[in-house]
Amino acid sequence: MILLLLVCVPAGFAQKNSTTRSVQGLVSNPDESAVPGAVVQLKNMKTLQVRSFITLEDGMYRFFELSPDVDYELKADFQGASSGTKTLSSFDSRKKAIINLS
């Protein structure tokens, strides 16, 4: 019985990962230079939950395990400046979306 449970658990995790998507991108200044330390906010438009990511040294951000059935809004803030808001739509079928913010 225990062996059966151990075999089923990894299969369940693999199935969950195949039904999610991710988004990543670059946060840049108007001169197109990378912005490390910017706060990128990802808002789930169904639950209104907000997740945050602080951009890496190369200005990159990433969010994983997103529902394909939900619209998400993205924006970046850095030292009082904000990017425009961009949307990752539930109609966007990419498993790995790339959305850059400026």
Stockholm file with secondary structure:
# STOCKHOLM 1.0

chainA/1-102         MILLLLVCVPAGFAQKNSTTRSVQGLVSNPDESAVPGAVVQLKNMKTLQVRSFITLEDGMYRFFELSPDVDYELKADFQGASSGTKTLSSFDSRKKAIINLS
#=GR chainA/1-102 SS CHHHHHHHHHHHHHHHHHTCEEEEEEBBCTTSCBCTTCEEEEEETTTCCEEEEECCTTSEEEEEEECTTSCEEEEEEETTEECCCEEECTTCCCSEEECCBC
#=GC SS_cons         CHHHHHHHHHHHHHHHHHTCEEEEEEBBCTTSCBCTTCEEEEEETTTCCEEEEECCTTSEEEEEEECTTSCEEEEEEETTEECCCEEECTTCCCSEEECCBC
//
